[in-house]
Amino acid sequence: MANSAVKTVLDMNQKEAIGKAIGRIASGVYIVTVQKGDQRDGLMASWISQAAFDPPMLTVAIKKERNILNLMQVGHCFTVNILSKNNMDIFKSFVKPYTEGMDRFEGLEVTSDSNSGPVLNKSVAFMKCAARSVIEAGDHFVVVGEIYDGGMLNPDEPMVHLRSDGFKY
């Protein structure tokens, strides 16, 4: 419910103060992967959260300009891979800027699944999800996924990420 007393335009001081506060929201470091036939893609994400117990669900926030959203529409499947600090090779592969023809999976150990997304074999854990809804949220879309498969791959502690400015990745 909207409150008419809340300002919709922030001045620079407010935005800076709010950005510092938002940046203190701890998040994990995840690689979201998709595959449809021979076409596969992936992105580094930190805005993922559990959304429900029964059925188990999660949310993934993705910037509107990302091409991966075409493969994450309602009914499509995707995989969330959880990274640890020991997965810097995976992390580096997915944070570098995309160039045409790039294969972000090159050199990584993966288990492919043409129905969801590749599992990164050295990640901490994975969850295979079916997209149940896609909701517009400002400059992002939030994909709500129902988890239908998953598991732990190793006992490493998941990587945690904090940002100095909540308005930048």
C-alpha positions in Angstrom: 0.0 0.0 0.0 1.4 3.4 -1.0 1.9 6.1 1.6 1.3 9.6 0.1 3.8 11.0 2.8 6.7 9.1 1.2 8.8 11.1 -1.2 9.4 9.5 -4.6 12.4 11.7 -5.5 15.5 11.6 -3.3 18.0 14.5 -2.9 21.7 13.6 -3.2 22.2 13.4 0.6 19.2 11.1 1.1 20.3 8.9 -1.8 23.8 8.6 -0.4 22.6 7.8 3.1 20.1 5.2 1.8 22.7 3.7 -0.5 25.1 3.1 2.4 22.3 1.4 4.4 21.2 -0.8 1.5 24.8 -1.8 0.8 24.9 -3.3 4.3 22.3 -5.9 3.3 24.4 -9.1 3.1 23.9 -11.3 0.1 25.4 -14.5 -1.2 27.2 -14.9 -4.5 25.4 -17.1 -7.0 25.7 -18.1 -10.6 22.3 -18.5 -12.3 22.4 -20.8 -15.4 19.9 -21.6 -18.1 20.0 -24.0 -21.0 17.6 -24.5 -23.9 18.8 -27.1 -26.4 22.4 -26.0 -27.3 21.9 -22.5 -26.1 23.2 -21.8 -22.6 23.8 -18.7 -20.6 24.7 -17.7 -17.0 25.1 -14.6 -14.9 26.5 -13.7 -11.5 23.7 -12.8 -9.1 23.6 -11.6 -5.5 20.0 -10.7 -5.1 18.5 -14.2 -4.4 16.3 -15.0 -1.5 14.3 -17.9 -0.2 10.6 -17.1 -0.7 8.5 -20.1 0.5 8.8 -23.4 2.4 6.0 -25.4 0.7 6.6 -25.6 -2.1 10.2 -24.5 -1.8 10.6 -21.3 -3.7 13.2 -18.5 -4.2 13.4 -15.2 -5.9 16.1 -13.9 -8.3 16.3 -10.2 -9.2 17.8 -9.6 -12.7 18.4 -6.3 -14.4 15.9 -5.7 -17.2 18.6 -5.5 -19.9 20.0 -9.0 -19.4 19.4 -11.3 -22.3 19.1 -14.3 -19.9 15.6 -13.1 -19.0 14.4 -14.5 -22.4 15.2 -18.0 -21.1 13.7 -17.4 -17.6 10.1 -16.7 -18.5 7.2 -18.5 -16.7 7.5 -22.3 -17.3 11.2 -22.2 -18.1 13.7 -23.8 -15.8 17.0 -22.5 -14.4 19.7 -23.5 -11.9 21.1 -21.5 -9.0 24.7 -22.4 -8.1 26.0 -21.2 -4.7 29.6 -20.1 -4.7 32.3 -20.1 -1.9 35.6 -18.2 -1.7 37.2 -21.3 -3.2 35.2 -20.7 -6.4 37.1 -17.6 -7.7 37.7 -19.3 -11.1 33.9 -19.6 -11.5 33.3 -16.1 -10.2 35.8 -14.5 -12.6 34.3 -16.3 -15.6 30.9 -14.8 -14.9 31.7 -11.3 -13.8 33.8 -10.3 -16.8 31.9 -8.3 -19.5 30.1 -10.3 -22.1 31.5 -10.3 -25.7 29.8 -11.8 -28.7 30.6 -15.5 -29.0 31.9 -15.8 -25.4 31.4 -19.1 -23.6 31.3 -18.4 -19.9 31.4 -22.1 -19.2 34.7 -22.7 -21.0 37.2 -24.5 -18.7 34.7 -25.1 -15.9 33.5 -28.5 -14.8 29.7 -28.6 -15.4 26.9 -31.1 -15.6 24.6 -30.0 -18.4 20.9 -30.4 -18.3 18.9 -29.3 -21.4 15.8 -28.8 -19.2 17.3 -26.4 -16.7 20.8 -24.9 -16.4 24.2 -26.3 -16.0 25.3 -27.3 -12.6 28.8 -26.0 -11.7 30.4 -29.1 -10.2 32.7 -27.2 -7.9 30.1 -24.9 -6.4 28.9 -25.4 -2.8 25.3 -26.4 -3.8 22.8 -26.1 -6.6 19.0 -25.7 -6.9 17.1 -26.4 -10.1 14.0 -24.2 -10.4 11.0 -23.7 -12.6 10.0 -20.1 -13.1 6.5 -19.6 -11.7 6.2 -15.8 -12.1 8.1 -12.8 -13.3 7.4 -9.5 -11.6 8.5 -6.0 -12.6 10.5 -4.3 -9.8 11.9 -0.9 -10.9 15.0 -1.5 -13.1 14.9 -5.2 -12.5 12.6 -8.2 -12.9 12.1 -10.6 -10.0 11.8 -14.2 -11.1 10.0 -16.5 -8.6 11.2 -20.0 -9.0 9.9 -23.2 -7.5 12.8 -25.5 -6.5 12.3 -29.0 -7.8 15.8 -30.5 -7.4 19.1 -29.6 -5.7 21.8 -30.7 -3.4 25.1 -30.0 -1.6 28.2 -30.5 -3.6 30.8 -29.7 -1.0 30.9 -28.4 2.6 32.6 -25.0 1.9 31.1 -21.9 3.5 29.1 -19.8 1.0 30.6 -16.5 -0.1 29.0 -13.4 1.4 29.0 -10.0 -0.3 28.5 -6.5 1.1 28.4 -3.4 -1.0 29.7 0.1 -0.1 26.9 1.7 -2.1 23.4 0.0 -2.4 22.9 1.7 -5.7 25.7 -0.1 -7.4 26.6 -3.8 -7.8 
